[in-house]
Amino acid sequence: MTMLGHVAEIWVFPVKSMSGATVDSAEVDTGGLVGDRSWAVVDDTGATVTAKQEPRLREVRAGLVDGEVALDVPGAEPGLVGDAAAAALSGWLGRSVSLAHREGTGFVDNAPVHVVSRTSIRDATHADECDACDIAAPRANLVLELDPSATGGERAWVGDTVTVGAAALAVVRLPGHCLGVYADVPRGGSISVGDEVLSR
């Protein structure tokens, strides 16, 4: 196997479109990082409300407490859960919304895992190809520090499978809206900060 780099950061975003948090390790299954985007904001019709419609959602920090999503809504008491979280969010947005939970792949739009390297974040030579990319914060699940010998960066891995910790990630495509690559999970397992990224 060839060493491509190591895991520098792991991010979990419990609620789609909201801020997430870094963790030291995470379990990964076929649906992605456990707990990632397993919740979403929905309106009275049940339609998902995203940051594209409500950019302020990115200002809300979401975390998981004993398996329940807790929100820090601007102007409200931190760590709200359940109906209190929905009420605070509705008041802040000025519209009636609630939180919906979905098992499995959750509310993921593309592939289960979004991977980006610090090289891409620093250089962003292809940023003009991204139609909605925040270069400083690409909202990836795994941020990698690449080995200097890893030529082409993670965007050259499309079609390949890499091993990260105990998990195997099949790199399937480039995002149309952000840096990095999207990956499926043919083999789940635990991933921790510092784990090596290896090619087969």
Secondary structure as the mmCIF struct_conf table of DSSP 4:
data_model
#
loop_
_struct_conf.conf_type_id
_struct_conf.id
_struct_conf.beg_label_comp_id
_struct_conf.beg_label_asym_id
_struct_conf.beg_label_seq_id
_struct_conf.end_label_comp_id
_struct_conf.end_label_asym_id
_struct_conf.end_label_seq_id
STRN STRN1 THR A 2 VAL A 12
BEND BEND1 PRO A 14 PRO A 14
STRN STRN2 VAL A 15 VAL A 15
TURN_TY1_P TURN_TY1_P1 LYS A 16 SER A 17
BEND BEND2 MET A 18 MET A 18
STRN STRN3 SER A 19 SER A 19
STRN STRN4 ALA A 21 VAL A 23
BEND BEND3 ASP A 24 ASP A 24
STRN STRN5 SER A 25 ASP A 29
TURN_TY1_P TURN_TY1_P2 THR A 30 GLY A 31
STRN STRN6 GLY A 32 LEU A 33
TURN_TY1_P TURN_TY1_P3 VAL A 34 ARG A 37
STRN STRN7 TRP A 39 ASP A 43
TURN_TY1_P TURN_TY1_P4 ASP A 44 THR A 45
BEND BEND4 GLY A 46 GLY A 46
HELX_LH_PP_P HELX_LH_PP_P1 ALA A 47 ALA A 47
STRN STRN8 THR A 48 VAL A 49
TURN_TY1_P TURN_TY1_P5 ALA A 51 GLN A 53
HELX_RH_3T_P HELX_RH_3T_P1 PRO A 55 GLU A 59
BEND BEND5 VAL A 60 VAL A 60
STRN STRN9 ARG A 61 VAL A 65
TURN_TY1_P TURN_TY1_P6 ASP A 66 GLY A 67
STRN STRN10 GLU A 68 ASP A 72
TURN_TY1_P TURN_TY1_P7 PRO A 74 GLY A 75
BEND BEND6 ALA A 76 ALA A 76
BEND BEND7 PRO A 78 GLY A 79
STRN STRN11 LEU A 80 VAL A 81
HELX_RH_AL_P HELX_RH_AL_P1 GLY A 82 LEU A 93
TURN_TY1_P TURN_TY1_P8 GLY A 94 GLY A 94
BEND BEND8 ARG A 95 ARG A 95
STRN STRN12 VAL A 97 HIS A 101
BEND BEND9 GLU A 103 GLU A 103
TURN_TY1_P TURN_TY1_P9 GLY A 104 PHE A 107
BEND BEND10 ASP A 109 ASN A 110
BEND BEND11 PRO A 112 PRO A 112
STRN STRN13 VAL A 113 SER A 117
HELX_RH_AL_P HELX_RH_AL_P2 ARG A 118 ASP A 123
TURN_TY1_P TURN_TY1_P10 THR A 125 HIS A 126
HELX_RH_3T_P HELX_RH_3T_P2 ALA A 127 GLU A 129
BEND BEND12 ASP A 131 ALA A 132
TURN_TY1_P TURN_TY1_P11 ILE A 135 ALA A 136
BEND BEND13 ASN A 141 ASN A 141
STRN STRN14 LEU A 142 LEU A 146
TURN_TY1_P TURN_TY1_P12 PRO A 148 SER A 149
TURN_TY1_P TURN_TY1_P13 THR A 151 GLY A 152
HELX_RH_3T_P HELX_RH_3T_P3 GLU A 154 TRP A 157
TURN_TY1_P TURN_TY1_P14 VAL A 158 GLY A 159
STRN STRN15 THR A 161 VAL A 164
TURN_TY1_P TURN_TY1_P15 GLY A 165 ALA A 166
STRN STRN16 ALA A 167 ARG A 173
BEND BEND14 GLY A 176 GLY A 180
STRN STRN17 VAL A 181 ARG A 187
STRN STRN18 GLY A 189 SER A 192
TURN_TY1_P TURN_TY1_P16 VAL A 193 GLY A 194
STRN STRN19 GLU A 196 SER A 199
#
